[in-house]
Amino acid sequence: MAANPIKTIPRSYQSWVALAATPATDFELDAGRYGLTIAAGGFTNYQLQRLLPDGATYIPVTPVLVAGGYQELQLPAGRYSMVVTGATAFTGVIEKIDTGRAR
C-alpha cells in the first residue's frame, strides 16, 4: 500500500443493508446534491450526522426520522455517520444525484 493514498477518488455513495444497530464506521462524501433512500423495518429511528473538524463532535444533517422514504440533501464535503436506533432491518443508500455522479 502506498505511503500517501490517493485522495481524489470520488466519494459519492454509501449503503447499508439490514443493519440492526448504528454502524461503527463513518464515511466520507464529496460536496453535492444527494438522494437518501431508506427502507426501515420495525421501530427504527435514524439520523444523518456530520462530523465537525474537531474529530469528536457530530451535528445533525437531518431531523430524527421514523419512517422510510426518499429525500434530497445538499451536502458539503466531509465525514458523515448514520445513527440508527431501534432497527430490526434498516436498509438504505445515499448517492450523489447531480451531474458528474460517480460510484
Secondary structure as UniProt FT lines:
FT   STRAND          13..19
FT   STRAND          27..29
FT   STRAND          32..39
FT   STRAND          45..51
FT   TURN            53..54
FT   STRAND          58..60
FT   STRAND          69..75
FT   STRAND          78..85
FT   STRAND          90..96
FT   TURN            99..100
//
